[in-house]
Amino acid sequence: MGKSKSAEKRARQDQIKKERNRSRKRQAKTSIRKIKELVSEGKLEEAKKLLPHTLSIIDKTASKGAWHPNKASREKSKLMKTLK
């Protein structure tokens, strides 16, 4: 912990941001995993229905700062390739 008030507040804020980012990342990874599982099972139509929601989650993850924008772009590109 920090010695000053501002250092203590910064530590609290960092903890809150860490939890939020972890949640966003987990949500994005889970959604990507679901699509990959559907594709591997041969259920392309279901995967295509889930795609817009997943892309939205990925964009939100990047815009909120949990992922770098290039990582989000790379993940979206990979998903699009798997659904072709």
Gaussian input, Z-matrix of N, CA and C with variables (Angstrom, degrees):
# hf/3-21g

backbone

0 1
 N
 C     1     B1
 C     2     B2     1     A1
 N     3     B3     2     A2     1     D1
 C     4     B4     3     A3     2     D2
 C     5     B5     4     A4     3     D3
 N     6     B6     5     A5     4     D4
 C     7     B7     6     A6     5     D5
 C     8     B8     7     A7     6     D6
 N     9     B9     8     A8     7     D7
 C    10    B10     9     A9     8     D8
 C    11    B11    10    A10     9     D9
 N    12    B12    11    A11    10    D10
 C    13    B13    12    A12    11    D11
 C    14    B14    13    A13    12    D12
 N    15    B15    14    A14    13    D13
 C    16    B16    15    A15    14    D14
 C    17    B17    16    A16    15    D15
 N    18    B18    17    A17    16    D16
 C    19    B19    18    A18    17    D17
 C    20    B20    19    A19    18    D18
 N    21    B21    20    A20    19    D19
 C    22    B22    21    A21    20    D20
 C    23    B23    22    A22    21    D21
 N    24    B24    23    A23    22    D22
 C    25    B25    24    A24    23    D23
 C    26    B26    25    A25    24    D24
 N    27    B27    26    A26    25    D25
 C    28    B28    27    A27    26    D26
 C    29    B29    28    A28    27    D27
 N    30    B30    29    A29    28    D28
 C    31    B31    30    A30    29    D29
 C    32    B32    31    A31    30    D30
 N    33    B33    32    A32    31    D31
 C    34    B34    33    A33    32    D32
 C    35    B35    34    A34    33    D33
 N    36    B36    35    A35    34    D34
 C    37    B37    36    A36    35    D35
 C    38    B38    37    A37    36    D36
 N    39    B39    38    A38    37    D37
 C    40    B40    39    A39    38    D38
 C    41    B41    40    A40    39    D39
 N    42    B42    41    A41    40    D40
 C    43    B43    42    A42    41    D41
 C    44    B44    43    A43    42    D42
 N    45    B45    44    A44    43    D43
 C    46    B46    45    A45    44    D44
 C    47    B47    46    A46    45    D45
 N    48    B48    47    A47    46    D46
 C    49    B49    48    A48    47    D47
 C    50    B50    49    A49    48    D48
 N    51    B51    50    A50    49    D49
 C    52    B52    51    A51    50    D50
 C    53    B53    52    A52    51    D51
 N    54    B54    53    A53    52    D52
 C    55    B55    54    A54    53    D53
 C    56    B56    55    A55    54    D54
 N    57    B57    56    A56    55    D55
 C    58    B58    57    A57    56    D56
 C    59    B59    58    A58    57    D57
 N    60    B60    59    A59    58    D58
 C    61    B61    60    A60    59    D59
 C    62    B62    61    A61    60    D60
 N    63    B63    62    A62    61    D61
 C    64    B64    63    A63    62    D62
 C    65    B65    64    A64    63    D63
 N    66    B66    65    A65    64    D64
 C    67    B67    66    A66    65    D65
 C    68    B68    67    A67    66    D66
 N    69    B69    68    A68    67    D67
 C    70    B70    69    A69    68    D68
 C    71    B71    70    A70    69    D69
 N    72    B72    71    A71    70    D70
 C    73    B73    72    A72    71    D71
 C    74    B74    73    A73    72    D72
 N    75    B75    74    A74    73    D73
 C    76    B76    75    A75    74    D74
 C    77    B77    76    A76    75    D75
 N    78    B78    77    A77    76    D76
 C    79    B79    78    A78    77    D77
 C    80    B80    79    A79    78    D78
 N    81    B81    80    A80    79    D79
 C    82    B82    81    A81    80    D80
 C    83    B83    82    A82    81    D81
 N    84    B84    83    A83    82    D82
 C    85    B85    84    A84    83    D83
 C    86    B86    85    A85    84    D84
 N    87    B87    86    A86    85    D85
 C    88    B88    87    A87    86    D86
 C    89    B89    88    A88    87    D87
 N    90    B90    89    A89    88    D88
 C    91    B91    90    A90    89    D89
 C    92    B92    91    A91    90    D90
 N    93    B93    92    A92    91    D91
 C    94    B94    93    A93    92    D92
 C    95    B95    94    A94    93    D93
 N    96    B96    95    A95    94    D94
 C    97    B97    96    A96    95    D95
 C    98    B98    97    A97    96    D96
 N    99    B99    98    A98    97    D97
 C   100   B100    99    A99    98    D98
 C   101   B101   100   A100    99    D99
 N   102   B102   101   A101   100   D100
 C   103   B103   102   A102   101   D101
 C   104   B104   103   A103   102   D102
 N   105   B105   104   A104   103   D103
 C   106   B106   105   A105   104   D104
 C   107   B107   106   A106   105   D105
 N   108   B108   107   A107   106   D106
 C   109   B109   108   A108   107   D107
 C   110   B110   109   A109   108   D108
 N   111   B111   110   A110   109   D109
 C   112   B112   111   A111   110   D110
 C   113   B113   112   A112   111   D111
 N   114   B114   113   A113   112   D112
 C   115   B115   114   A114   113   D113
 C   116   B116   115   A115   114   D114
 N   117   B117   116   A116   115   D115
 C   118   B118   117   A117   116   D116
 C   119   B119   118   A118   117   D117
 N   120   B120   119   A119   118   D118
 C   121   B121   120   A120   119   D119
 C   122   B122   121   A121   120   D120
 N   123   B123   122   A122   121   D121
 C   124   B124   123   A123   122   D122
 C   125   B125   124   A124   123   D123
 N   126   B126   125   A125   124   D124
 C   127   B127   126   A126   125   D125
 C   128   B128   127   A127   126   D126
 N   129   B129   128   A128   127   D127
 C   130   B130   129   A129   128   D128
 C   131   B131   130   A130   129   D129
 N   132   B132   131   A131   130   D130
 C   133   B133   132   A132   131   D131
 C   134   B134   133   A133   132   D132
 N   135   B135   134   A134   133   D133
 C   136   B136   135   A135   134   D134
 C   137   B137   136   A136   135   D135
 N   138   B138   137   A137   136   D136
 C   139   B139   138   A138   137   D137
 C   140   B140   139   A139   138   D138
 N   141   B141   140   A140   139   D139
 C   142   B142   141   A141   140   D140
 C   143   B143   142   A142   141   D141
 N   144   B144   143   A143   142   D142
 C   145   B145   144   A144   143   D143
 C   146   B146   145   A145   144   D144
 N   147   B147   146   A146   145   D145
 C   148   B148   147   A147   146   D146
 C   149   B149   148   A148   147   D147
 N   150   B150   149   A149   148   D148
 C   151   B151   150   A150   149   D149
 C   152   B152   151   A151   150   D150
 N   153   B153   152   A152   151   D151
 C   154   B154   153   A153   152   D152
 C   155   B155   154   A154   153   D153
 N   156   B156   155   A155   154   D154
 C   157   B157   156   A156   155   D155
 C   158   B158   157   A157   156   D156
 N   159   B159   158   A158   157   D157
 C   160   B160   159   A159   158   D158
 C   161   B161   160   A160   159   D159
 N   162   B162   161   A161   160   D160
 C   163   B163   162   A162   161   D161
 C   164   B164   163   A163   162   D162
 N   165   B165   164   A164   163   D163
 C   166   B166   165   A165   164   D164
 C   167   B167   166   A166   165   D165
 N   168   B168   167   A167   166   D166
 C   169   B169   168   A168   167   D167
 C   170   B170   169   A169   168   D168
 N   171   B171   170   A170   169   D169
 C   172   B172   171   A171   170   D170
 C   173   B173   172   A172   171   D171
 N   174   B174   173   A173   172   D172
 C   175   B175   174   A174   173   D173
 C   176   B176   175   A175   174   D174
 N   177   B177   176   A176   175   D175
 C   178   B178   177   A177   176   D176
 C   179   B179   178   A178   177   D177
 N   180   B180   179   A179   178   D178
 C   181   B181   180   A180   179   D179
 C   182   B182   181   A181   180   D180
 N   183   B183   182   A182   181   D181
 C   184   B184   183   A183   182   D182
 C   185   B185   184   A184   183   D183
 N   186   B186   185   A185   184   D184
 C   187   B187   186   A186   185   D185
 C   188   B188   187   A187   186   D186
 N   189   B189   188   A188   187   D187
 C   190   B190   189   A189   188   D188
 C   191   B191   190   A190   189   D189
 N   192   B192   191   A191   190   D190
 C   193   B193   192   A192   191   D191
 C   194   B194   193   A193   192   D192
 N   195   B195   194   A194   193   D193
 C   196   B196   195   A195   194   D194
 C   197   B197   196   A196   195   D195
 N   198   B198   197   A197   196   D196
 C   199   B199   198   A198   197   D197
 C   200   B200   199   A199   198   D198
 N   201   B201   200   A200   199   D199
 C   202   B202   201   A201   200   D200
 C   203   B203   202   A202   201   D201
 N   204   B204   203   A203   202   D202
 C   205   B205   204   A204   203   D203
 C   206   B206   205   A205   204   D204
 N   207   B207   206   A206   205   D205
 C   208   B208   207   A207   206   D206
 C   209   B209   208   A208   207   D207
 N   210   B210   209   A209   208   D208
 C   211   B211   210   A210   209   D209
 C   212   B212   211   A211   210   D210
 N   213   B213   212   A212   211   D211
 C   214   B214   213   A213   212   D212
 C   215   B215   214   A214   213   D213
 N   216   B216   215   A215   214   D214
 C   217   B217   216   A216   215   D215
 C   218   B218   217   A217   216   D216
 N   219   B219   218   A218   217   D217
 C   220   B220   219   A219   218   D218
 C   221   B221   220   A220   219   D219
 N   222   B222   221   A221   220   D220
 C   223   B223   222   A222   221   D221
 C   224   B224   223   A223   222   D222
 N   225   B225   224   A224   223   D223
 C   226   B226   225   A225   224   D224
 C   227   B227   226   A226   225   D225
 N   228   B228   227   A227   226   D226
 C   229   B229   228   A228   227   D227
 C   230   B230   229   A229   228   D228
 N   231   B231   230   A230   229   D229
 C   232   B232   231   A231   230   D230
 C   233   B233   232   A232   231   D231
 N   234   B234   233   A233   232   D232
 C   235   B235   234   A234   233   D233
 C   236   B236   235   A235   234   D234
 N   237   B237   236   A236   235   D235
 C   238   B238   237   A237   236   D236
 C   239   B239   238   A238   237   D237
 N   240   B240   239   A239   238   D238
 C   241   B241   240   A240   239   D239
 C   242   B242   241   A241   240   D240
 N   243   B243   242   A242   241   D241
 C   244   B244   243   A243   242   D242
 C   245   B245   244   A244   243   D243
 N   246   B246   245   A245   244   D244
 C   247   B247   246   A246   245   D245
 C   248   B248   247   A247   246   D246
 N   249   B249   248   A248   247   D247
 C   250   B250   249   A249   248   D248
 C   251   B251   250   A250   249   D249

   B1=1.4502
   B2=1.5219
   B3=1.3232
   B4=1.4503
   B5=1.5179
   B6=1.2870
   B7=1.4615
   B8=1.5234
   B9=1.3075
   B10=1.4617
   B11=1.5302
   B12=1.3268
   B13=1.4596
   B14=1.5219
   B15=1.3109
   B16=1.4602
   B17=1.5253
   B18=1.3198
   B19=1.4652
   B20=1.5233
   B21=1.3232
   B22=1.4645
   B23=1.5264
   B24=1.3305
   B25=1.4631
   B26=1.5249
   B27=1.3198
   B28=1.4608
   B29=1.5248
   B30=1.3243
   B31=1.4642
   B32=1.5284
   B33=1.3304
   B34=1.4703
   B35=1.5238
   B36=1.3232
   B37=1.4600
   B38=1.5282
   B39=1.3130
   B40=1.4629
   B41=1.5200
   B42=1.3188
   B43=1.4640
   B44=1.5301
   B45=1.3225
   B46=1.4659
   B47=1.5268
   B48=1.3385
   B49=1.4621
   B50=1.5210
   B51=1.3197
   B52=1.4611
   B53=1.5253
   B54=1.3365
   B55=1.4611
   B56=1.5259
   B57=1.3302
   B58=1.4650
   B59=1.5205
   B60=1.3304
   B61=1.4608
   B62=1.5214
   B63=1.3209
   B64=1.4590
   B65=1.5242
   B66=1.3245
   B67=1.4545
   B68=1.5280
   B69=1.3218
   B70=1.4658
   B71=1.5229
   B72=1.3258
   B73=1.4637
   B74=1.5193
   B75=1.3255
   B76=1.4567
   B77=1.5272
   B78=1.3318
   B79=1.4547
   B80=1.5307
   B81=1.3153
   B82=1.4633
   B83=1.5258
   B84=1.3215
   B85=1.4634
   B86=1.5253
   B87=1.3258
   B88=1.4577
   B89=1.5203
   B90=1.3138
   B91=1.4525
   B92=1.5323
   B93=1.3243
   B94=1.4679
   B95=1.5215
   B96=1.3219
   B97=1.4601
   B98=1.5329
   B99=1.3345
   B100=1.4637
   B101=1.5226
   B102=1.3245
   B103=1.4636
   B104=1.5200
   B105=1.3293
   B106=1.4641
   B107=1.5273
   B108=1.3305
   B109=1.4639
   B110=1.5201
   B111=1.3369
   B112=1.4583
   B113=1.5261
   B114=1.3208
   B115=1.4663
   B116=1.5230
   B117=1.3288
   B118=1.4653
   B119=1.5263
   B120=1.3383
   B121=1.4666
   B122=1.5232
   B123=1.3222
   B124=1.4520
   B125=1.5203
   B126=1.3064
   B127=1.4662
   B128=1.5317
   B129=1.3266
   B130=1.4591
   B131=1.5249
   B132=1.3354
   B133=1.4657
   B134=1.5266
   B135=1.3215
   B136=1.4655
   B137=1.5298
   B138=1.3204
   B139=1.4652
   B140=1.5264
   B141=1.3357
   B142=1.4633
   B143=1.5255
   B144=1.3290
   B145=1.4630
   B146=1.5284
   B147=1.3114
   B148=1.4656
   B149=1.5352
   B150=1.3214
   B151=1.4674
   B152=1.5335
   B153=1.3303
   B154=1.4765
   B155=1.5295
   B156=1.3123
   B157=1.4647
   B158=1.5266
   B159=1.3094
   B160=1.4625
   B161=1.5300
   B162=1.3220
   B163=1.4629
   B164=1.5279
   B165=1.3122
   B166=1.4641
   B167=1.5250
   B168=1.3180
   B169=1.4667
   B170=1.5277
   B171=1.3256
   B172=1.4634
   B173=1.5313
   B174=1.3402
   B175=1.4642
   B176=1.5233
   B177=1.3199
   B178=1.4637
   B179=1.5258
   B180=1.3182
   B181=1.4634
   B182=1.5247
   B183=1.3311
   B184=1.4658
   B185=1.5258
   B186=1.3221
   B187=1.4663
   B188=1.5228
   B189=1.3215
   B190=1.4604
   B191=1.5296
   B192=1.3338
   B193=1.4540
   B194=1.5146
   B195=1.3264
   B196=1.4592
   B197=1.5307
   B198=1.3264
   B199=1.4622
   B200=1.5217
   B201=1.3150
   B202=1.4586
   B203=1.5327
   B204=1.3198
   B205=1.4693
   B206=1.5307
   B207=1.3283
   B208=1.4669
   B209=1.5232
   B210=1.3219
   B211=1.4609
   B212=1.5207
   B213=1.3224
   B214=1.4584
   B215=1.5260
   B216=1.3096
   B217=1.4555
   B218=1.5256
   B219=1.3107
   B220=1.4661
   B221=1.5285
   B222=1.3285
   B223=1.4663
   B224=1.5282
   B225=1.3299
   B226=1.4612
   B227=1.5237
   B228=1.3189
   B229=1.4578
   B230=1.5254
   B231=1.3245
   B232=1.4688
   B233=1.5235
   B234=1.3337
   B235=1.4632
   B236=1.5240
   B237=1.3189
   B238=1.4617
   B239=1.5282
   B240=1.3235
   B241=1.4636
   B242=1.5224
   B243=1.3366
   B244=1.4642
   B245=1.5195
   B246=1.3331
   B247=1.4611
   B248=1.5214
   B249=1.3227
   B250=1.4659
   B251=1.4984
   A1=109.64
   A2=114.42
   A3=119.52
   A4=111.69
   A5=114.30
   A6=119.28
   A7=111.36
   A8=117.45
   A9=119.69
   A10=110.61
   A11=115.40
   A12=120.52
   A13=110.89
   A14=115.87
   A15=119.71
   A16=111.28
   A17=117.52
   A18=120.80
   A19=110.41
   A20=116.98
   A21=120.41
   A22=110.56
   A23=116.17
   A24=120.04
   A25=110.26
   A26=116.74
   A27=120.94
   A28=110.46
   A29=117.74
   A30=121.73
   A31=110.14
   A32=116.78
   A33=120.22
   A34=110.51
   A35=116.18
   A36=120.54
   A37=111.17
   A38=116.13
   A39=120.33
   A40=111.08
   A41=116.78
   A42=121.02
   A43=110.57
   A44=116.52
   A45=120.82
   A46=110.25
   A47=116.81
   A48=120.70
   A49=111.12
   A50=116.62
   A51=121.17
   A52=110.35
   A53=116.61
   A54=120.40
   A55=111.35
   A56=116.72
   A57=120.14
   A58=110.90
   A59=116.64
   A60=120.38
   A61=111.12
   A62=116.70
   A63=120.74
   A64=110.26
   A65=116.76
   A66=121.56
   A67=110.88
   A68=116.81
   A69=120.69
   A70=111.37
   A71=116.20
   A72=120.16
   A73=111.04
   A74=116.22
   A75=121.22
   A76=110.49
   A77=116.63
   A78=120.98
   A79=110.60
   A80=117.00
   A81=121.08
   A82=110.80
   A83=116.65
   A84=120.12
   A85=111.39
   A86=117.34
   A87=121.29
   A88=110.37
   A89=116.43
   A90=120.87
   A91=111.26
   A92=116.62
   A93=120.71
   A94=110.09
   A95=116.33
   A96=121.11
   A97=111.01
   A98=117.45
   A99=120.97
   A100=110.82
   A101=116.32
   A102=119.53
   A103=110.55
   A104=117.20
   A105=119.98
   A106=111.25
   A107=117.00
   A108=120.38
   A109=110.67
   A110=117.37
   A111=120.70
   A112=110.92
   A113=116.90
   A114=120.44
   A115=110.27
   A116=116.86
   A117=119.43
   A118=111.42
   A119=117.12
   A120=120.90
   A121=111.63
   A122=117.68
   A123=121.52
   A124=113.89
   A125=118.19
   A126=122.35
   A127=109.16
   A128=115.47
   A129=120.50
   A130=112.82
   A131=116.83
   A132=119.49
   A133=111.11
   A134=116.72
   A135=120.37
   A136=110.38
   A137=115.89
   A138=120.21
   A139=110.56
   A140=116.80
   A141=120.20
   A142=111.49
   A143=116.65
   A144=120.02
   A145=110.88
   A146=116.51
   A147=121.66
   A148=112.11
   A149=116.52
   A150=121.30
   A151=114.61
   A152=120.63
   A153=118.72
   A154=113.12
   A155=116.75
   A156=120.80
   A157=110.26
   A158=116.46
   A159=121.01
   A160=111.24
   A161=116.80
   A162=119.98
   A163=110.59
   A164=116.19
   A165=120.43
   A166=110.93
   A167=116.50
   A168=120.71
   A169=110.46
   A170=116.50
   A171=120.54
   A172=110.35
   A173=116.56
   A174=119.91
   A175=111.51
   A176=116.86
   A177=120.42
   A178=110.73
   A179=116.27
   A180=120.32
   A181=110.43
   A182=116.15
   A183=119.87
   A184=111.34
   A185=117.03
   A186=119.05
   A187=111.91
   A188=117.32
   A189=120.87
   A190=112.13
   A191=116.92
   A192=120.22
   A193=115.49
   A194=117.99
   A195=119.69
   A196=110.58
   A197=116.37
   A198=122.29
   A199=108.53
   A200=116.12
   A201=121.40
   A202=107.57
   A203=118.16
   A204=120.11
   A205=113.75
   A206=117.13
   A207=119.34
   A208=111.40
   A209=117.84
   A210=120.86
   A211=109.62
   A212=116.77
   A213=120.66
   A214=110.13
   A215=116.23
   A216=120.91
   A217=111.01
   A218=115.90
   A219=121.01
   A220=110.86
   A221=117.11
   A222=120.93
   A223=110.72
   A224=117.04
   A225=120.51
   A226=110.39
   A227=116.09
   A228=120.56
   A229=110.99
   A230=116.29
   A231=120.24
   A232=110.98
   A233=116.04
   A234=119.64
   A235=111.14
   A236=116.35
   A237=119.88
   A238=110.88
   A239=116.75
   A240=119.95
   A241=111.37
   A242=117.06
   A243=119.27
   A244=111.76
   A245=117.75
   A246=120.46
   A247=113.26
   A248=118.06
   A249=119.76
   A250=111.16
   D1=152.25
   D2=178.16
   D3=-78.71
   D4=163.81
   D5=-179.17
   D6=-88.17
   D7=-33.62
   D8=-176.77
   D9=-91.92
   D10=165.22
   D11=178.74
   D12=-61.24
   D13=-42.44
   D14=-177.30
   D15=-66.70
   D16=-35.40
   D17=178.16
   D18=-68.41
   D19=-37.91
   D20=177.85
   D21=-66.84
   D22=-41.37
   D23=178.58
   D24=-64.43
   D25=-42.59
   D26=178.95
   D27=-60.22
   D28=-39.42
   D29=178.71
   D30=-64.08
   D31=-41.51
   D32=178.08
   D33=-63.69
   D34=-44.81
   D35=-179.68
   D36=-63.26
   D37=-41.23
   D38=179.02
   D39=-61.10
   D40=-40.40
   D41=-179.89
   D42=-64.03
   D43=-43.18
   D44=179.43
   D45=-64.07
   D46=-44.94
   D47=179.62
   D48=-64.15
   D49=-37.61
   D50=179.12
   D51=-61.04
   D52=-44.47
   D53=-179.63
   D54=-66.40
   D55=-41.26
   D56=179.11
   D57=-64.08
   D58=-45.79
   D59=-179.90
   D60=-63.46
   D61=-40.40
   D62=178.93
   D63=-60.82
   D64=-41.99
   D65=179.33
   D66=-64.22
   D67=-44.93
   D68=179.63
   D69=-63.03
   D70=-44.39
   D71=179.53
   D72=-62.28
   D73=-43.49
   D74=-179.46
   D75=-61.89
   D76=-42.48
   D77=179.80
   D78=-62.78
   D79=-43.12
   D80=179.92
   D81=-65.12
   D82=-46.31
   D83=-178.91
   D84=-63.49
   D85=-39.39
   D86=179.79
   D87=-64.36
   D88=-43.76
   D89=-179.78
   D90=-64.17
   D91=-41.48
   D92=177.45
   D93=-63.79
   D94=-42.72
   D95=-179.75
   D96=-61.65
   D97=-39.98
   D98=179.61
   D99=-60.92
   D100=-43.77
   D101=179.56
   D102=-64.22
   D103=-43.96
   D104=-179.82
   D105=-62.38
   D106=-38.14
   D107=178.39
   D108=-65.85
   D109=-42.59
   D110=179.11
   D111=-62.88
   D112=-40.03
   D113=179.34
   D114=-65.84
   D115=-41.81
   D116=-179.08
   D117=-67.97
   D118=-26.66
   D119=176.88
   D120=-83.92
   D121=-6.51
   D122=178.63
   D123=87.11
   D124=13.23
   D125=-179.08
   D126=-96.59
   D127=70.33
   D128=-174.86
   D129=-68.03
   D130=-36.31
   D131=-178.85
   D132=-63.61
   D133=-43.08
   D134=178.59
   D135=-64.88
   D136=-39.01
   D137=179.41
   D138=-64.66
   D139=-39.57
   D140=179.63
   D141=-67.53
   D142=-31.87
   D143=177.20
   D144=-69.38
   D145=-33.65
   D146=-178.42
   D147=-81.56
   D148=-17.07
   D149=-174.44
   D150=-58.69
   D151=-48.96
   D152=-178.29
   D153=-59.03
   D154=-39.62
   D155=178.77
   D156=-64.38
   D157=-42.08
   D158=179.96
   D159=-65.59
   D160=-42.54
   D161=178.46
   D162=-62.76
   D163=-37.44
   D164=177.31
   D165=-63.39
   D166=-43.48
   D167=179.02
   D168=-62.87
   D169=-42.17
   D170=179.49
   D171=-62.76
   D172=-43.56
   D173=178.95
   D174=-62.67
   D175=-41.21
   D176=178.99
   D177=-65.29
   D178=-39.00
   D179=179.19
   D180=-60.98
   D181=-40.54
   D182=179.42
   D183=-73.51
   D184=-41.13
   D185=-176.37
   D186=-68.99
   D187=-27.51
   D188=178.52
   D189=-85.11
   D190=-5.52
   D191=174.09
   D192=92.78
   D193=4.95
   D194=179.69
   D195=-75.24
   D196=-32.03
   D197=175.88
   D198=-122.24
   D199=151.09
   D200=172.48
   D201=-70.04
   D202=143.92
   D203=-179.72
   D204=-55.58
   D205=-34.86
   D206=178.98
   D207=-67.42
   D208=-35.30
   D209=177.39
   D210=-65.25
   D211=-42.51
   D212=178.81
   D213=-61.60
   D214=-43.71
   D215=179.11
   D216=-62.61
   D217=-41.94
   D218=179.75
   D219=-63.56
   D220=-43.64
   D221=-179.82
   D222=-65.07
   D223=-41.51
   D224=178.69
   D225=-63.50
   D226=-40.54
   D227=179.39
   D228=-63.26
   D229=-42.27
   D230=178.98
   D231=-62.04
   D232=-42.22
   D233=179.77
   D234=-63.20
   D235=-43.31
   D236=-179.30
   D237=-63.28
   D238=-36.90
   D239=178.55
   D240=-66.56
   D241=-38.09
   D242=-178.68
   D243=-69.70
   D244=-24.36
   D245=-178.10
   D246=-92.69
   D247=-1.15
   D248=177.60
   D249=-78.68

